Amino acid sequence: MAGTLGYVVIVALSFAARTVLVRSVDEAHLGLNAIVLNLVSLISVAEAGIATAAAFRLYKPLSQGALNQIASWVSAARSLYHIALIAIGALGALSILVFGMTFERLGFDLSYTVAVGAIATGTALSSCVLASEKVLLLADQKAHVVVAAQCVSFFVQTGAQVIALLVFDSFLLFLASAAGGMLLWNWLCALYVRRHYTLYEHAVCVHEEHSLLQRDVLDLLPYKIGAVGLNATDAIIIALVLSSTLAGIVSNFTLIVNSLNGVLMQGFNGIAASIGLHNADSDMQRRSAVFYQLSSLGMWVFGAAAICLTLLLNPFVELWIGSSYLLSRTEVVALAGAFFVTGANQVPSLYRSSLGIFRRTRFVPVIATVVNLALSVGLALWIGLVGVFLGTILARGLTFSVVDPYLVSRTALSTRFRDYLGHYAHSLLGVVCLGIVLNLWWGFVYTPGVLTFIAWGGIIATTAFLGLALWLSFTSHFRQILSRIWER
């Protein structure tokens, strides 16, 4: 809960910085900012999933209190992060050249776009400095400490960004502040570890741990590529295929969607370590019960949130920054659909990671990336912006949303994969039917205005969550997870 509340603070600061940015720069710079965010993620692919692999290796020694093993795994992670820094630097240097030449047509000087690319590379580099300590905290179920450090660093970062825009009128300083915020975040986490853990008295990197972790990271690298290919290419595709101005407009919507997604993911990621420990200590029958309970919870939360997004995104953006930044209803529905497909697979993805299923899935992310790029570009040329979102939905739905639950079912559960498909279909049908009903209702009752948005927004959110809960309550798994939450 503390982690989720902390993330809400971070979201509020993000909106503050975004509001100042929208009112301080032109649409071309908004598009450029969206491209930079994608570029940072693309360069960060060289991190290769070290955090995920190290967290998986830390679950067991943390549960046993084996300090020597914990120290060895943290030390191994640190050495791999040093290698990642070199790889990110090399990839960043290449991207600076490509970025500068490709996006010069957006109307910026070549030297300016090169400087922007250099800042993006610096931001990606900063994410790997002192990162091993943050991984330890997350694996040790201390996400609240990580989020608290992030709140402090993001507050400083937001202040620096506002000053950069309002006082110095500098977009480059605005971008550079993100690198400083990331460094501060990692430093605060490392400071906490040094004060509360005795790892440095035991810190010896054993060759065996280093080799095993390196193997896990290599197995995870394609998954990292897939995540980036699905989540960090939309702005670049929109800018190249459609227009950079549209990329800037869409970035306002993706900020809202990603913020909501981050808040919800924060809650689920907070139980990632608990899932890892539970899988290590329970039998298949118990794992199956908990898996379907958590999956039902995910379907409910992300399904109701997706319905709210289809109805409330445009009205909120209109009240926030004006009617000139709106998307069509179809485009908003497609964006909300991509949000749901991603969120609905969160629990299977967490289980796959906690079970250490990396090697068998190493080709799936690459396939997903190729499918996403091909479909997004092809559909964008055919039907416009909706095609970009639809490409992501199809690519993710045909790969990750199938492979993750299939492997989890085969490896760790007592149920069959087709049981999961029935569970997913039942949840999806409820989301679609309730969404259609509420969209029809919304068209009759809503009139623009702050008070009406707050009033009807609250009614819509309540109806979406209660209505979908009623639909899902026909399954025993959902009733069980609600009972467990109520008892707490």
C-alpha positions as CSV (number, residue, x, y, z in Angstrom):
1,M,0.0,0.0,0.0
2,A,2.8,2.4,0.9
3,G,4.4,1.7,-2.5
4,T,1.2,2.4,-4.3
5,L,0.7,5.7,-2.5
6,G,4.3,6.6,-3.2
7,Y,3.7,6.0,-6.9
8,V,0.6,8.2,-6.8
9,V,2.9,11.0,-5.6
10,I,5.2,10.3,-8.5
11,V,2.3,10.4,-10.9
12,A,1.2,13.8,-9.6
13,L,4.7,15.2,-10.0
14,S,4.8,13.8,-13.6
15,F,1.6,15.6,-14.4
16,A,3.0,18.8,-12.9
17,A,6.1,18.6,-15.1
18,R,4.1,17.6,-18.1
19,T,1.7,20.5,-17.7
20,V,4.6,23.0,-17.6
21,L,6.2,21.3,-20.6
22,V,3.0,21.5,-22.7
23,R,2.6,25.2,-21.9
24,S,6.3,26.0,-22.5
25,V,7.2,24.3,-25.8
26,D,5.7,23.8,-29.2
27,E,4.1,20.6,-30.6
28,A,7.4,19.7,-32.4
29,H,9.2,19.6,-29.0
30,L,6.4,17.5,-27.5
31,G,6.9,15.0,-30.3
32,L,10.6,15.1,-29.8
33,N,10.2,14.5,-26.0
34,A,8.0,11.4,-26.8
35,I,10.7,10.1,-29.2
36,V,13.4,10.6,-26.5
37,L,11.5,8.6,-24.0
38,N,11.2,5.7,-26.5
39,L,14.9,6.1,-27.4
40,V,16.0,5.8,-23.7
41,S,14.1,2.5,-23.5
42,L,15.6,1.3,-26.7
43,I,19.1,2.0,-25.5
44,S,18.4,0.5,-22.1
45,V,17.8,-2.9,-23.8
46,A,21.5,-3.5,-23.1
47,E,20.6,-3.8,-19.4
48,A,19.3,-7.2,-20.6
49,G,17.1,-8.1,-17.6
50,I,19.8,-8.2,-15.0
51,A,17.4,-7.0,-12.3
52,T,14.8,-9.8,-13.1
53,A,17.5,-12.5,-13.2
54,A,19.2,-11.3,-10.0
55,A,15.9,-11.0,-8.1
56,F,15.0,-14.6,-9.0
57,R,18.4,-15.8,-7.8
58,L,18.0,-13.9,-4.5
59,Y,14.6,-15.2,-3.4
60,K,15.9,-18.5,-1.9
61,P,19.0,-17.2,0.0
62,L,16.9,-14.3,1.3
63,S,14.2,-16.7,2.6
64,Q,17.0,-18.8,4.3
65,G,19.0,-15.8,5.6
66,A,22.2,-17.0,3.8
67,L,24.3,-13.8,3.9
68,N,27.2,-15.2,1.9
69,Q,25.0,-16.3,-0.9
70,I,23.1,-13.0,-0.9
71,A,26.3,-11.1,-1.0
72,S,27.6,-13.3,-3.9
73,W,24.6,-12.8,-6.0
74,V,24.5,-9.0,-5.4
75,S,28.2,-8.8,-6.3
76,A,27.6,-10.8,-9.5
77,A,24.8,-8.5,-10.4
78,R,27.1,-5.5,-9.8
79,S,29.7,-6.9,-12.2
80,L,27.1,-7.5,-14.9
81,Y,25.8,-4.0,-14.5
82,H,29.4,-2.8,-15.2
83,I,29.3,-4.7,-18.5
84,A,25.9,-3.3,-19.2
85,L,27.2,0.3,-18.8
86,I,29.8,-0.4,-21.6
87,A,27.1,-2.0,-23.8
88,I,24.7,0.9,-23.3
89,G,27.4,3.4,-24.1
90,A,28.2,1.7,-27.3
91,L,24.6,1.3,-28.3
92,G,23.9,4.9,-27.3
93,A,26.8,6.2,-29.5
94,L,25.3,4.3,-32.5
95,S,21.8,5.6,-31.7
96,I,23.1,9.2,-31.6
97,L,24.2,8.9,-35.2
98,V,21.0,7.3,-36.4
99,F,18.8,9.6,-34.3
100,G,20.5,12.7,-35.5
101,M,20.3,11.8,-39.2
102,T,16.7,10.3,-39.0
103,F,15.0,13.1,-37.1
104,E,16.7,16.1,-38.6
105,R,13.6,16.3,-40.8
106,L,11.5,17.2,-37.7
107,G,12.9,20.7,-38.1
108,F,15.7,20.7,-35.6
109,D,19.4,21.2,-36.4
110,L,21.6,18.1,-36.6
111,S,23.7,19.2,-33.7
112,Y,20.6,19.8,-31.6
113,T,19.2,16.3,-32.2
114,V,22.6,14.8,-31.6
115,A,22.7,16.6,-28.2
116,V,19.2,15.2,-27.4
117,G,20.5,11.7,-28.3
118,A,23.5,12.1,-26.1
119,I,21.2,13.1,-23.1
120,A,19.0,10.1,-23.8
121,T,22.1,7.9,-23.7
122,G,23.2,9.5,-20.4
123,T,19.8,8.8,-18.9
124,A,20.0,5.1,-19.9
125,L,23.5,4.9,-18.4
126,S,22.4,6.4,-15.1
127,S,19.8,3.6,-14.7
128,C,22.6,1.0,-14.3
129,V,24.8,3.0,-11.8
130,L,24.4,1.5,-8.2
131,A,21.4,-0.6,-9.5
132,S,22.3,-3.9,-7.8
133,E,21.4,-2.5,-4.4
134,K,17.9,-1.6,-5.6
135,V,17.4,-5.1,-7.0
136,L,18.2,-6.5,-3.5
137,L,15.6,-4.3,-1.9
138,L,12.9,-5.4,-4.3
139,A,13.8,-9.1,-3.9
140,D,13.7,-8.7,-0.1
141,Q,10.1,-7.3,-0.3
142,K,11.2,-3.7,0.5
143,A,9.5,-2.1,-2.4
144,H,8.3,0.6,-0.1
145,V,11.9,1.7,0.5
146,V,12.6,1.8,-3.2
147,V,9.4,3.9,-3.9
148,A,10.2,6.3,-1.0
149,A,13.6,6.9,-2.5
150,Q,12.0,7.3,-5.9
151,C,9.6,9.9,-4.5
152,V,12.4,12.0,-3.1
153,S,14.5,11.8,-6.3
154,F,11.5,12.5,-8.5
155,F,10.5,15.6,-6.4
156,V,14.0,16.9,-7.0
157,Q,13.9,16.0,-10.7
158,T,10.5,17.7,-11.2
159,G,11.7,20.8,-9.5
160,A,14.8,20.9,-11.7
161,Q,12.7,20.3,-14.9
162,V,10.3,23.2,-14.0
163,I,13.2,25.5,-13.4
164,A,14.9,24.4,-16.6
165,L,11.7,25.4,-18.6
166,L,10.5,28.5,-16.7
167,V,13.8,30.1,-15.7
168,F,16.3,28.9,-18.3
169,D,13.8,28.1,-21.2
170,S,16.0,25.1,-21.9
171,F,14.5,21.9,-23.3
172,L,17.9,20.2,-23.1
173,L,18.2,20.9,-19.4
174,F,14.7,19.6,-19.0
175,L,15.8,16.3,-20.5
176,A,19.1,16.1,-18.6
177,S,17.2,16.4,-15.3
178,A,15.9,12.9,-15.8
179,A,19.4,11.5,-15.7
180,G,20.1,13.3,-12.5
181,G,16.9,12.0,-10.9
182,M,17.7,8.4,-11.8
183,L,21.2,8.7,-10.3
184,L,19.8,10.2,-7.1
185,W,17.2,7.4,-6.9
186,N,19.8,4.6,-7.2
187,W,22.2,6.4,-4.7
188,L,19.5,6.6,-2.1
189,C,18.7,2.9,-2.4
190,A,22.4,2.1,-2.2
191,L,22.7,4.3,0.9
192,Y,19.9,2.4,2.6
193,V,21.5,-1.0,1.8
194,R,24.8,0.1,3.2
195,R,23.2,1.2,6.4
196,H,20.9,-1.8,7.0
197,Y,22.6,-4.8,5.4
198,T,25.9,-6.4,6.3
199,L,26.6,-7.5,2.7
200,Y,29.8,-5.7,2.3
201,E,31.4,-7.8,5.0
202,H,30.6,-10.9,2.9
203,A,30.8,-9.5,-0.6
204,V,32.7,-12.0,-2.7
205,C,31.7,-12.7,-6.2
206,V,31.8,-16.5,-6.7
207,H,32.5,-17.6,-10.2
208,E,29.6,-20.1,-10.2
209,E,27.1,-17.4,-9.2
210,H,28.5,-15.0,-11.9
211,S,28.2,-17.7,-14.6
212,L,24.7,-18.7,-13.6
213,L,23.5,-15.1,-13.5
214,Q,25.1,-14.4,-16.8
215,R,23.3,-17.4,-18.3
216,D,20.0,-16.2,-16.9
217,V,20.6,-12.7,-18.3
218,L,21.4,-14.0,-21.8
219,D,18.2,-16.0,-21.6
220,L,16.3,-12.9,-20.6
221,L,17.9,-10.6,-23.2
222,P,15.3,-11.6,-25.9
223,Y,12.6,-10.9,-23.4
224,K,14.0,-7.5,-22.8
225,I,14.1,-6.9,-26.5
226,G,10.5,-7.9,-26.8
227,A,9.4,-5.6,-24.0
228,V,11.1,-2.7,-25.6
229,G,9.9,-3.6,-29.1
230,L,6.3,-3.7,-27.8
231,N,6.3,-0.8,-25.4
232,A,8.9,1.7,-26.6
233,T,8.5,2.1,-30.4
234,D,5.0,3.6,-30.8
235,A,6.2,7.3,-30.7
236,I,9.0,6.6,-33.2
237,I,6.6,4.7,-35.5
238,I,4.0,7.5,-35.2
239,A,6.6,10.2,-35.9
240,L,8.1,8.4,-39.0
241,V,4.9,7.0,-40.5
242,L,2.3,9.6,-39.5
243,S,3.6,12.8,-38.0
244,S,5.8,14.1,-35.2
245,T,3.0,16.4,-34.0
246,L,0.6,13.4,-33.6
247,A,3.4,11.7,-31.6
248,G,3.4,14.6,-29.2
249,I,-0.4,14.5,-28.9
250,V,-0.4,10.8,-28.2
251,S,2.3,11.2,-25.6
252,N,-0.2,13.1,-23.4
253,F,-2.5,10.1,-23.5
254,T,0.3,7.6,-23.0
255,L,1.4,9.5,-19.9
256,I,-2.1,9.1,-18.4
257,V,-2.3,5.4,-19.4
258,N,1.2,4.6,-18.3
259,S,0.6,6.4,-15.0
260,L,-2.5,4.4,-14.3
261,N,-0.7,1.2,-15.4
262,G,2.2,2.1,-13.1
263,V,-0.1,2.6,-10.1
264,L,-1.8,-0.8,-10.7
265,M,1.4,-2.6,-11.6
266,Q,2.9,-1.2,-8.4
267,G,0.4,-3.2,-6.4
268,F,1.1,-6.4,-8.4
269,N,4.8,-6.0,-8.5
270,G,4.8,-5.6,-4.7
271,I,3.8,-9.2,-4.4
272,A,6.3,-10.5,-6.9
273,A,8.8,-11.5,-4.2
274,S,5.9,-13.1,-2.3
275,I,5.0,-15.1,-5.4
276,G,8.6,-16.3,-5.7
277,L,8.7,-17.4,-2.0
278,H,5.3,-19.0,-2.3
279,N,6.3,-21.0,-5.3
280,A,9.3,-22.3,-3.5
281,D,7.4,-23.6,-0.5
282,S,3.9,-24.7,-1.8
283,D,2.6,-27.7,-3.8
284,M,1.0,-27.5,-7.3
285,Q,-2.5,-27.6,-6.0
286,R,-2.0,-24.6,-3.8
287,R,0.0,-22.7,-6.5
288,S,-2.9,-23.2,-8.9
289,A,-5.5,-21.8,-6.5
290,V,-3.4,-18.7,-5.7
291,F,-2.5,-18.2,-9.4
292,Y,-6.2,-18.1,-10.5
293,Q,-7.1,-15.9,-7.6
294,L,-4.5,-13.4,-8.4
295,S,-5.3,-13.6,-12.2
296,S,-8.9,-12.9,-11.5
297,L,-7.9,-9.9,-9.4
298,G,-5.8,-8.7,-12.3
299,M,-8.6,-9.2,-14.8
300,W,-11.0,-7.2,-12.6
301,V,-8.7,-4.3,-11.9
302,F,-7.3,-3.8,-15.4
303,G,-10.6,-4.6,-17.0
304,A,-12.5,-2.0,-15.1
305,A,-9.7,0.5,-15.5
306,A,-9.7,-0.1,-19.3
307,I,-13.5,0.7,-19.4
308,C,-12.9,3.9,-17.5
309,L,-10.1,4.9,-19.9
310,T,-12.4,4.6,-22.9
311,L,-14.9,7.0,-21.4
312,L,-12.7,9.4,-19.4
313,L,-9.5,9.9,-21.3
314,N,-10.7,12.5,-23.8
315,P,-12.8,14.5,-21.2
316,F,-9.8,14.6,-18.9
317,V,-7.3,15.7,-21.5
318,E,-9.8,18.4,-22.6
319,L,-10.1,19.8,-19.1
320,W,-6.3,19.4,-18.5
321,I,-4.7,21.0,-21.6
322,G,-7.5,21.8,-24.1
323,S,-9.6,20.4,-26.9
324,S,-6.9,20.7,-29.5
325,Y,-5.1,17.7,-28.0
326,L,-7.9,15.1,-28.3
327,L,-8.0,11.8,-30.1
328,S,-11.0,10.1,-31.8
329,R,-13.2,7.7,-29.8
330,T,-11.9,4.7,-31.9
331,E,-8.3,5.7,-31.2
332,V,-9.0,5.9,-27.4
333,V,-10.7,2.5,-27.4
334,A,-7.7,1.0,-29.2
335,L,-5.3,2.5,-26.7
336,A,-7.4,1.2,-23.8
337,G,-7.4,-2.2,-25.4
338,A,-3.6,-2.3,-25.5
339,F,-3.7,-1.3,-21.8
340,F,-6.0,-4.2,-20.9
341,V,-4.1,-6.9,-22.9
342,T,-0.9,-5.8,-21.1
343,G,-2.4,-5.7,-17.6
344,A,-4.3,-8.9,-18.0
345,N,-1.1,-10.8,-18.5
346,Q,0.7,-9.3,-15.5
347,V,0.1,-12.2,-13.2
348,P,1.2,-14.9,-15.6
349,S,4.3,-12.8,-16.4
350,L,5.1,-12.5,-12.7
351,Y,4.7,-16.2,-12.2
352,R,6.9,-17.0,-15.2
353,S,9.7,-14.8,-13.9
354,S,9.4,-16.1,-10.3
355,L,9.6,-19.6,-11.6
356,G,12.8,-18.8,-13.6
357,I,11.3,-19.7,-16.9
358,F,13.6,-17.8,-19.1
359,R,15.3,-20.1,-21.6
360,R,12.2,-21.7,-23.1
361,T,10.7,-18.3,-23.9
362,R,13.8,-16.7,-25.4
363,F,12.5,-16.6,-29.0
364,V,9.0,-15.4,-28.2
365,P,9.9,-11.8,-27.5
366,V,11.8,-11.5,-30.7
367,I,8.9,-12.9,-32.6
368,A,6.6,-10.5,-30.8
369,T,8.8,-7.5,-31.7
370,V,8.9,-8.4,-35.4
371,V,5.1,-8.9,-35.5
372,N,4.5,-5.7,-33.6
373,L,6.7,-3.6,-35.9
374,A,5.4,-5.2,-39.1
375,L,1.7,-4.9,-38.0
376,S,2.0,-1.4,-36.5
377,V,3.7,0.1,-39.5
378,G,1.5,-1.8,-42.0
379,L,-1.8,-1.0,-40.2
380,A,-0.7,2.6,-39.6
381,L,-0.2,3.1,-43.3
382,W,-3.7,1.6,-43.9
383,I,-5.9,2.9,-41.1
384,G,-3.8,5.5,-39.3
385,L,-3.1,5.8,-35.5
386,V,-5.6,3.0,-34.6
387,G,-3.3,0.6,-36.6
388,V,-0.4,1.4,-34.3
389,F,-2.3,0.4,-31.2
390,L,-4.0,-2.5,-32.9
391,G,-0.6,-3.9,-33.9
392,T,0.5,-3.9,-30.3
393,I,-2.7,-5.6,-29.2
394,L,-2.3,-8.4,-31.8
395,A,1.4,-8.8,-31.2
396,R,1.1,-9.1,-27.5
397,G,-2.1,-11.1,-27.5
398,L,-0.7,-13.7,-29.9
399,T,2.6,-14.2,-28.1
400,F,3.1,-13.2,-24.4
401,S,-0.6,-13.6,-23.5
402,V,-0.4,-17.2,-24.8
403,V,3.1,-18.4,-24.0
404,D,3.3,-17.1,-20.4
405,P,0.2,-18.8,-19.0
406,Y,0.9,-21.9,-21.1
407,L,4.3,-22.4,-19.6
408,V,3.2,-21.6,-16.1
409,S,0.3,-24.1,-16.4
410,R,2.6,-26.8,-17.8
411,T,5.4,-26.2,-15.2
412,A,3.9,-25.3,-11.9
413,L,0.1,-25.7,-11.9
414,S,-2.2,-28.6,-11.5
415,T,-4.7,-27.2,-14.1
416,R,-4.5,-27.3,-17.9
417,F,-3.9,-24.4,-20.2
418,R,-7.4,-24.5,-21.7
419,D,-8.7,-23.8,-18.2
420,Y,-6.8,-20.6,-18.3
421,L,-8.2,-19.8,-21.8
422,G,-11.7,-20.2,-20.5
423,H,-11.0,-18.0,-17.5
424,Y,-9.5,-15.3,-19.8
425,A,-12.5,-15.5,-22.3
426,H,-15.0,-15.2,-19.5
427,S,-13.2,-12.1,-18.1
428,L,-12.8,-10.5,-21.6
429,L,-16.5,-11.0,-22.4
430,G,-17.5,-9.2,-19.2
431,V,-15.1,-6.3,-20.0
432,V,-16.4,-5.9,-23.6
433,C,-20.1,-6.1,-22.7
434,L,-19.9,-3.8,-19.7
435,G,-17.8,-1.4,-21.7
436,I,-20.4,-1.2,-24.5
437,V,-23.2,-0.6,-22.1
438,L,-21.4,2.2,-20.2
439,N,-20.2,3.8,-23.5
440,L,-23.8,4.0,-24.7
441,W,-24.9,5.4,-21.3
442,W,-22.1,8.0,-21.2
443,G,-23.1,9.5,-24.5
444,F,-26.5,10.4,-23.1
445,V,-25.5,11.8,-19.6
446,Y,-22.1,13.6,-19.9
447,T,-21.7,17.3,-20.6
448,P,-18.3,18.9,-20.4
449,G,-17.2,20.6,-17.2
450,V,-15.0,20.0,-14.2
451,L,-17.8,19.2,-11.7
452,T,-19.7,17.0,-14.1
453,F,-16.5,15.2,-15.0
454,I,-15.8,14.5,-11.3
455,A,-19.3,13.5,-10.5
456,W,-19.9,11.3,-13.6
457,G,-16.3,10.0,-13.6
458,G,-16.9,8.7,-10.0
459,I,-20.2,7.1,-11.0
460,I,-18.6,5.4,-14.1
461,A,-15.6,4.1,-12.1
462,T,-17.9,2.7,-9.4
463,T,-20.2,1.1,-11.9
464,A,-17.3,-0.4,-13.9
465,F,-15.7,-2.0,-10.8
466,L,-18.9,-3.2,-9.2
467,G,-20.4,-4.4,-12.5
468,L,-17.3,-6.4,-13.5
469,A,-17.0,-7.7,-9.9
470,L,-20.5,-9.0,-10.2
471,W,-19.7,-10.7,-13.5
472,L,-16.5,-12.3,-12.2
473,S,-18.1,-13.4,-8.9
474,F,-19.6,-16.4,-10.9
475,T,-16.2,-17.9,-10.6
476,S,-15.0,-19.4,-7.2
477,H,-11.4,-18.0,-7.7
478,F,-12.7,-14.4,-7.7
479,R,-14.9,-15.0,-4.7
480,Q,-12.0,-16.5,-2.8
481,I,-9.6,-13.6,-3.5
482,L,-12.3,-11.1,-2.5
483,S,-12.8,-13.0,0.8
484,R,-9.0,-12.9,1.5
485,I,-8.9,-9.2,0.8
486,W,-11.9,-8.6,3.0
487,E,-10.5,-10.6,5.9
488,R,-7.4,-8.4,5.9
